[in-house]
């Protein structure tokens, strides 16, 4: 097959291809590690993604979060 044909196919079906790949990877992890370990890994990845997204959007996110949890100025 031609590279252009594959590129066009990928661009038209990007969501389906990525969803299938993610589903396949999760299925392999569940088969190898078991359900609870796989869920733990998924939760860690989701938590890391969330923190990374917040840090990218707001550079002072961690400082503001610690100010809400701890008394202000205790970690500075």
VEXVEX-93672 format. One line per field, with one value per atom (N, C-alpha, C): residue in three letters; residue number from 1; z, x, y. Coordinates in steps of 0.05 Angstrom, whole numbers, plus 5000, padded with zeros to 4 digits. Layout:
residues N
residu: (ALA,...) $
num: (NUM,...) $
Z: (Z,...) $
X: (X,...) $
Y: (Y,...) $
//
This chain:
residues 76
residu: (UNK,UNK,UNK,UNK,UNK,UNK,UNK,UNK,UNK,UNK,UNK,UNK,UNK,UNK,UNK,UNK,UNK,UNK,UNK,UNK,UNK,UNK,UNK,UNK,UNK,UNK,UNK,UNK,UNK,UNK,UNK,UNK,UNK,UNK,UNK,UNK,UNK,UNK,UNK,UNK,UNK,UNK,UNK,UNK,UNK,UNK,UNK,UNK,UNK,UNK,UNK,UNK,UNK,UNK,UNK,UNK,UNK,UNK,UNK,UNK,UNK,UNK,UNK,UNK,UNK,UNK,UNK,UNK,UNK,UNK,UNK,UNK,UNK,UNK,UNK,UNK,UNK,UNK,UNK,UNK,UNK,UNK,UNK,UNK,UNK,UNK,UNK,UNK,UNK,UNK,UNK,UNK,UNK,UNK,UNK,UNK,UNK,UNK,UNK,UNK,UNK,UNK,UNK,UNK,UNK,UNK,UNK,UNK,UNK,UNK,UNK,UNK,UNK,UNK,UNK,UNK,UNK,UNK,UNK,UNK,UNK,UNK,UNK,UNK,UNK,UNK,UNK,UNK,UNK,UNK,UNK,UNK,UNK,UNK,UNK,UNK,UNK,UNK,UNK,UNK,UNK,UNK,UNK,UNK,UNK,UNK,UNK,UNK,UNK,UNK,UNK,UNK,UNK,UNK,UNK,UNK,UNK,UNK,UNK,UNK,UNK,UNK,UNK,UNK,UNK,UNK,UNK,UNK,UNK,UNK,UNK,UNK,UNK,UNK,UNK,UNK,UNK,UNK,UNK,UNK,UNK,UNK,UNK,UNK,UNK,UNK,UNK,UNK,UNK,UNK,UNK,UNK,UNK,UNK,UNK,UNK,UNK,UNK,UNK,UNK,UNK,UNK,UNK,UNK,UNK,UNK,UNK,UNK,UNK,UNK,UNK,UNK,UNK,UNK,UNK,UNK,UNK,UNK,UNK,UNK,UNK,UNK,UNK,UNK,UNK,UNK,UNK,UNK) $
num: (1,1,1,2,2,2,3,3,3,4,4,4,5,5,5,6,6,6,7,7,7,8,8,8,9,9,9,10,10,10,11,11,11,12,12,12,13,13,13,14,14,14,15,15,15,16,16,16,17,17,17,18,18,18,19,19,19,20,20,20,21,21,21,22,22,22,23,23,23,24,24,24,25,25,25,26,26,26,27,27,27,28,28,28,29,29,29,30,30,30,31,31,31,32,32,32,33,33,33,34,34,34,35,35,35,36,36,36,37,37,37,38,38,38,39,39,39,40,40,40,41,41,41,42,42,42,43,43,43,44,44,44,45,45,45,46,46,46,47,47,47,48,48,48,49,49,49,50,50,50,51,51,51,52,52,52,53,53,53,54,54,54,55,55,55,56,56,56,57,57,57,58,58,58,59,59,59,60,60,60,61,61,61,62,62,62,63,63,63,64,64,64,65,65,65,66,66,66,67,67,67,68,68,68,69,69,69,70,70,70,71,71,71,72,72,72,73,73,73,74,74,74,75,75,75,76,76,76) $
Z: (5000,5000,5000,4991,4988,5015,5021,5046,5047,5025,5025,5031,5022,5028,5057,5069,5098,5114,5106,5120,5118,5095,5092,5109,5109,5126,5155,5164,5192,5199,5181,5187,5188,5172,5172,5196,5207,5228,5253,5259,5280,5307,5314,5340,5343,5322,5324,5327,5313,5314,5341,5352,5378,5400,5398,5418,5418,5394,5393,5404,5398,5409,5439,5450,5479,5492,5480,5490,5489,5468,5466,5488,5492,5512,5540,5546,5572,5575,5554,5556,5561,5548,5552,5581,5591,5619,5638,5634,5652,5650,5627,5624,5638,5636,5647,5677,5686,5714,5732,5720,5735,5737,5745,5744,5763,5788,5808,5803,5795,5788,5764,5744,5720,5727,5745,5753,5768,5785,5799,5779,5759,5739,5724,5716,5702,5720,5745,5764,5767,5768,5770,5745,5722,5697,5695,5702,5701,5721,5745,5765,5755,5743,5732,5709,5692,5670,5681,5701,5712,5725,5740,5753,5732,5712,5690,5675,5670,5655,5672,5698,5715,5717,5719,5721,5696,5673,5647,5644,5654,5652,5672,5697,5718,5733,5729,5740,5771,5783,5813,5824,5809,5818,5844,5845,5869,5893,5890,5912,5922,5903,5911,5924,5914,5927,5955,5959,5986,6004,5994,6010,6020,6003,6012,6032,6030,6048,6074,6072,6095,6103,6127,6133,6113,6104,6084,6094,6076,6081,6096,6101,6117,6101,6074,6058,6043,6047,6033,6051) $
X: (5017,5000,5017,5006,5019,5019,5041,5042,5020,5014,4993,4966,4960,4935,4933,4955,4954,4951,4964,4962,4934,4921,4893,4875,4879,4862,4865,4890,4894,4881,4883,4871,4841,4829,4800,4789,4806,4797,4816,4825,4845,4834,4810,4798,4794,4784,4779,4805,4826,4852,4864,4864,4876,4860,4834,4817,4822,4825,4831,4858,4878,4905,4905,4892,4891,4876,4854,4840,4857,4873,4890,4912,4924,4945,4933,4910,4897,4891,4881,4875,4900,4922,4947,4957,4955,4963,4946,4920,4902,4909,4915,4922,4949,4968,4994,4995,4984,4986,4962,4939,4915,4899,4874,4855,4863,4868,4873,4899,4920,4945,4941,4926,4921,4904,4884,4869,4886,4904,4923,4940,4950,4966,4950,4925,4908,4902,4896,4891,4915,4939,4964,4968,4963,4966,4946,4921,4901,4908,4916,4924,4948,4968,4991,4984,4966,4956,4942,4925,4910,4930,4949,4968,4985,4994,5010,4994,4969,4952,4949,4944,4940,4966,4989,5014,5021,5014,5019,5001,4976,4958,4965,4972,4977,5003,5024,5050,5050,5032,5030,5009,5001,4980,4987,5011,5020,5021,5032,5033,5005,4986,4959,4945,4951,4939,4950,4975,4987,4977,4972,4961,4933,4917,4891,4891,4911,4913,4927,4950,4967,4962,4970,4969,4987,4978,4994,5022,5041,5069,5085,5074,5089,5110,5107,5126,5146,5144,5162,5186) $
Y: (4976,5000,5025,5045,5071,5086,5100,5115,5137,5149,5169,5157,5133,5120,5114,5104,5099,5124,5146,5172,5182,5180,5189,5172,5146,5128,5136,5140,5147,5174,5194,5220,5218,5201,5198,5182,5164,5146,5148,5172,5176,5167,5175,5169,5139,5126,5097,5081,5090,5076,5079,5104,5109,5095,5095,5081,5051,5040,5011,5004,5022,5017,5019,5039,5042,5019,5010,4986,4961,4958,4935,4935,4959,4961,4955,4966,4961,4931,4918,4890,4873,4880,4865,4869,4894,4899,4883,4882,4867,4837,4827,4798,4792,4810,4805,4810,4832,4840,4833,4831,4827,4852,4850,4872,4894,4887,4908,4924,4910,4924,4941,4932,4948,4973,4970,4993,5013,5003,5021,5037,5023,5037,5058,5051,5070,5094,5089,5112,5130,5118,5134,5151,5139,5154,5177,5171,5192,5215,5208,5228,5244,5231,5245,5263,5254,5271,5296,5292,5315,5335,5326,5344,5358,5343,5355,5376,5370,5390,5415,5412,5435,5451,5438,5452,5467,5455,5469,5493,5492,5515,5536,5529,5548,5540,5556,5549,5549,5564,5566,5547,5527,5509,5494,5484,5469,5488,5512,5531,5538,5543,5549,5526,5502,5478,5474,5478,5475,5497,5521,5543,5535,5521,5513,5490,5473,5450,5457,5469,5476,5506,5513,5542,5557,5580,5595,5601,5598,5605,5584,5560,5540,5526,5525,5510,5528,5554,5573,5580) $
//
